[in-house]
């Protein structure tokens, strides 16, 4: 039986990385991320995350993300799933719809089509959306060095949050929306229980 593909989504500072690792440990799943889950992806991530690249065009950014994603799915995600192991990814193609679509103002339907091409129509089986508000984002980002995306303004983050909300509404059967404000241990148990229930995992 093939593994299940679970992606964590949300705005910067929502706690995705922490809960990706915690759920993966519980399910003995492969941990990966977008962008940067492969050697080629790491190079692309470096370009997109570098704060010095202030002139990176939104279309170029979207195409770099899709290129990373195509490599990631073909090289790592799909082979792992076919081998019967679960994959838990910190972000997926849905991030491009939220960030480059709602955030940067590119056509969301067009982004969906060429990301579908990039992933060969293999979207996550379940998306865990950790929802936090803008105030929580700003508070958490103050505690760390920030990359090019994390240095965006409040209007950008507001559009991205709205984008994730809209995407979740469109596909409620695929999206699990959780409140990101409870303590980490409490949130971990909530996510674990809901993922297990939604995917029918033992």
PEGI-V703660 format. One record per pair of residues at least 12 apart in sequence whose C-alpha atoms are under 7 Angstrom apart, sorted by sequence separation. I is the first residue (numbers start at 0). J is the second residue. D is the distance in whole Angstrom. If there is no record, write none. Layout:
BEGIN
i = {I,I}
j = {J,J}
d = {D,D}
END
This chain:
BEGIN
i = {7,47,96,96,43,92,43,133,40,34,34,34,37,61,33,36,61,57,57,72,128,130,126,127,128,129,130,131,69,125,126,127,128,129,130,131,65,68,69,124,125,126,127,128,129,130,131,68,129,66,65,102,28,29,30,31,32,33,102,28,29,30,31,32,33,101,102,28,29,30,31,32,33,101,28,98,101,97,23,97,97,19,19,19,16,15,3,2,1,2,1,1,2,4,5,6,7,8,1,2,3,4,5,6,7,8,0,1,2,3,4,5,6,7,6,6,8,50,49,50,48,49,48,48,15,13,6,13,5,8,13,4,5,6,7,8,9,4,5,6,7,8,9,3,4,5,6,7,8,9,13,12,11,12,12,11,10,10,9,13,18,22}
j = {19,60,110,111,63,114,67,157,67,64,67,68,71,95,68,71,99,99,103,118,174,176,173,174,175,176,177,178,117,173,174,175,176,177,178,179,114,117,118,173,174,175,176,177,178,179,180,118,179,117,117,155,84,85,86,87,88,89,158,85,86,87,88,89,90,158,159,86,87,88,89,90,91,159,87,159,162,159,87,162,163,87,88,89,89,89,80,80,80,81,81,82,83,85,86,87,88,89,83,84,85,86,87,88,89,90,83,84,85,86,87,88,89,90,90,91,94,146,146,147,146,147,147,148,129,129,123,130,123,126,131,123,124,125,126,127,128,124,125,126,127,128,129,124,125,126,127,128,129,130,136,136,136,139,140,149,159,160,163,179,187,191}
d = {7,7,6,7,7,6,7,7,5,7,6,7,6,7,7,6,6,7,6,6,7,7,6,6,6,6,6,7,5,5,5,5,5,5,5,5,6,6,5,6,6,6,6,6,6,5,7,7,5,7,6,5,6,6,6,6,5,6,5,5,5,5,5,4,5,6,5,5,6,6,6,6,6,6,6,6,5,5,6,5,6,6,7,6,6,6,7,4,5,7,5,6,4,6,6,6,6,7,4,4,5,5,5,5,5,5,6,7,4,6,6,6,6,5,6,6,7,6,6,4,5,6,5,7,7,6,6,7,6,7,6,5,6,6,6,6,6,5,5,5,5,5,5,6,7,6,6,6,6,6,7,5,6,6,6,6,7,6,7,6,7,6}
END
